[in-house]
Amino acid sequence: MKVEIQPDVRDIAAQLGAGVPYALKVLVGQLADDPDMGRPSNLPGILNVTVDGAMFEDCPDLYVGYIREPDRIEIRFLRAAPSTEPSADAHDQEQGRDQDQPADPAIAAFTVREVADAWRRITGWLKHNAPDSYAALRAGASPTAIAALEGDLGIRIPVELHVLWLLTSGDDGGNGWGCLPGNRALMNLDAVAATYRLKMDAQAHEDTFNTDRPEDERITVWKATRIPVVALGPADSTSGLYLDAETGYLGRWSRSSEGPGEVLDTLVTYLEEAADMLEAPALATGDKPGLIGGALVWLSSIDPAQEDRWQPWAG
């Protein structure tokens, strides 16, 4: 398993004590062997692990946050652990209460910066290269509107999604194309609520039959923790991506059936990868950005009738 450390984490390590960089190096080796050694944090998609500073010279106890993807780990957060940090012996007792406790403010602030930075990179590219797509982005939602949606869904909106909605409340599509890979579009809050109710109704229908089905034959088409976020297109909400508020990972949804498993991206990494493909199209593997007039159009989902108008973006 490949383990990466963000440059700012290395800088912080050097400031915390002479032994911290070595302790971090040891942790990298441990994570490579056991990627799931951390425990879930209060922020979906981020795992936490503590390092006993007494094992190293000139090193305080450390609190480390990392994301785990299918083929890599990225250490994104490091700080000296407070004296009140829960011990390993208390893990079982703490686990049941984690979801009811507020997220660590420092980690939450870090996630806010990550989402804001990724979205700034995307919108900056759109503003300079695809003005029609940039103009199609809605203004950010108000905290009141997000709180109302949270009450409507009956679940806590993850901090990363809350931040994104404060920056933009949806994508109306530049000339019919969404700005995300596959020409997908961020759903507006009304569409999120409508799709969520539709999927919950579908699950309620299945549950009426699940009571008479053997346990291994019961059908789950939706979970209450899933929040629809991205639609197939600005005018096509037959399928898309959801964010699971419990796990922090994106997954596929559709009107007729569920997609083939989880996407295994967090919202942060999904936005960062979209920004990377726009800024370095030669290195893009998942999709290829291009332009039709003033709109961003991704190659993977282009209408064949429009292919002769499509101009690849070379950077």
N, C-alpha and C positions, 0 to 999 in steps of 0.2 A: 504494500500500500504506500503510495507516494504521499509524503507529508510536507506541506509548504508553510512558511511563516511569513506573514506580511512584514514589509520593511519597518513600519512604525512599531510593530511588536518587538522587533530586535532592538530598536532604539530605546524603548521603554525598559527592556530587560537590562540593558547596559546601565540605566539610571538607577535601577532598584538595588543593585549590589554586584560586586565582582563575581560572585558565584552563580548569579542568575542565568547568564547565557549558557553555562555548562548544564545547569539544571534543566533548562529548556531543551538542550540537545539530548539529554537523557530521556526526557518526556517524548521527544520526537521518535526515538527508537521504540519506546513502549507503545505509542499510538500506532506505529507501523505494524507491530505484532498484534495489537488488540485495539482495532479502530473504535470499538464500542465501549471502551473502558470508562468513559465519562457518563454522567447521569444527565437526564433531560433538565434543561434550565426552564425558567418561567417564560423564556422567549422561544417559540416554536422554531425548530430547525437547528438550534444551538445546543451543544452538549458542553457541560462543565466538568472540569477535573481539578482537584487540588493537589499541590505538590508540597510535601513536608520539607520545609526549609532546613530542619535540623539535620537532614541527610547530606547537606552541602555546606561548605564554608562560605560565610558572608552571603547568606541567602535567606530572605524571609519566607514564611509560608506564602505560596502563590495560588492565585485563582486564575484559571485559564479557560477561555471559551473557544470552541472550535466548531466548524461545520464539517459534516461527514457526507461525502458524495460517493457514488458507486466505486470510483477509481482513485479517489484522492481525499486527503484531509487538508483543511486550511486553518491554521491557528490565527484567530482574528482578534483576540482580546487577552490582555495580561494585566494583572494588578496584584499588589500585595494583599493577601487575604486578611480581613479583619480578625480580631481575636475571637469574635463571636461566630466565625464560620463553622457550620455544623461538622461534626466529626464523622468519620466513616461508620462508627458504631451507631450513629443516629440516622443512618440512611433510610432504613426501613420505616422508621417513624415519620421521617420528613416526607417520604415519597407520596404518601397519601394526602399531604397538605400542600404540595407544590403548586397545584393549579389554582388554589385559592389565594396565594400570596402574590403581592405585586412583584413585577420584574425588577431585577437589580437595576437601579437607575443608571449606573455607569454603562452596563451592557445595552440597556435600552437606548441611551444616547448614542452609543456607537452604531447600533442598527439604524437609527434615524439618519445618521450621517451617510451610511452606506446606501440606503435607498435614495436619499436626496442627491447624492453624488452620481449614482447610476442614471437616475432620471434626468439630471442636469446634462449629462453627456448625450443622452438620446435626444432631448429637446433642443440642445445646442446644435446638434447635427441637423435636425429637421429645420430649424430656423434658417440656417445658412444654405441648405441644399435642397430642401423639399418644403417650400413655404405653404403649399396647399395642405400638406399633412400636418404641419405645425398649426395652421389656422383651424384645423378640425378638432384640435384638442380642447376639451372643455376646461373652464376655470376650476380651481380647486373647490371641493365641497367645504361647507362650514362645519365646525365641530358639532353644532347642533344637529345638522343633517346626518352626520355620521353616528351620533349618539342615538338619533331616532331609528336609524337602520339597525343599530346594535340591539335596541329594544325590540324591534320587529322580528329579528332573527332569533333573539333569545340567547345569543352567545356573545362572548367577548371578542371584539375585533382585534386581531393580532397587531402589534405595534407597527410592523413593517407595512401592513396593508392600510392601517390608519394614516400613516405618513404619506403613502402614495396617493390616497384619496384627498388629503389636504392639498396636494400638489396639482392633481387633476381629477375631475369627477367623471371622466369617460372620454372616449374617442369616437367622434361622429364620422370619421373616415375621410381621408383626402381623396376625392373623386371616387369614393366607394371602397378604398383599401384602408385597412387598419395599419398602424405603424409598427406593429410587432411582428416578429418572424412568422412566416406563413400567412402574412397579411391579416393576422388576428387583431382584434381591437379590445381595448379595455372597456368593460361594460359600465354603463352609468348606474347610479345607485338604484333607480327604479327597476332597471333590468335585473340587477342582482337580486332584489327582493322578489320579483315576479318569478324568476327561475328557481330560486330557493324554495318558494312555496310550491311550485310545480313538482319539484323533485321530492319534497317532503310528502306531498299528497300521493305521489307514486309509491313511496315507501310504505305509507299508511295502508294503501291498497294491498300491497304484498303482505303486510303484517296480518291482514285479516285471513289470509291463507296460510301464513307461516305457523299459526297456532296448531294447525292440523298436519303440518309437514314434519317428517323426521328432522332432527336437529341438523344433520349434515345435508339436508336438501332445502333448507330455508334460504330465501333469496334476499339479498341486500342490494338495493339499487342506489341507496343514498344513506349518508350518515349526517346527523344533525350538526356535526362539527365542520362540514364542508361548506365553503363559501364560494359561489361562482365569482370569478374574477375576470376572465378573458373569454370572449366569444369568437366563433369562427370568423366572423366579419362584422362590420358595423351594422349591417342589416340582416345578419344571419345568426340567430341565437339557437341553432339546432345542436351545437356542440361547442366545446371549448375547454378551458382549464379551470379547476377550482383550487383554492388554498385550504388545506385541512388545518383548522385552528388548533388542533390537538398535536399533530406531528410537525407542522410547519412546512410540509412538502406539498408541491403541486401535484395534481392528478388530472386525468382526462374525464370529461363527462359528455354525454350526448342525450338527446331526447329518447332514443330508442334503446340504447344499451350503454354500458360503461366501456371505456376504452381498455386497452391491454395493460392494466396495472398502473402503478404510479410513475410520474415523470421523474421523480427523484431529483428535482431541483427545488431549492427554496426560492421565494419570490426575489430575494436579493440576487442570487446567482443567475436567475432567469433574466433579470433586467441587465445585470452586468454583462452577460453573454451577448445580449442584443446590442448593447453599446459597443462591445468589442468588435462585433461583426460589421458595424457601421464604420468604425474608426480604422479597422484593419481588414478590409474585405478580402484581401489576398489570402488571409489566414482563416477565413470563415469556412466552416465545414458543415454546419447544420442547415444553412440557407445562404442565398446570395442576394445582397441588396442591389437595387437599381432604381431608375427613375422613368416615369412616363409623365412628361410635362413637369409640373411642379409637385408631383406626388411620389412618395416613396412606395415602391412596389417590390415585394420579395418574389424571387424567381420560382420558388417551390409551388406557389399557388396562383400563378398568373393565368389569366384567361388566354387560351391558345390564340384567340382572335386578336389579342393585344400584343402578342410576342414581337411582331415586327416594329412596334413602337417602343419597346422596352430597351433602355440603355443601361448596361451594367455600370455599377459604381466602382471606379478603380482606385479611389482614394486620392 
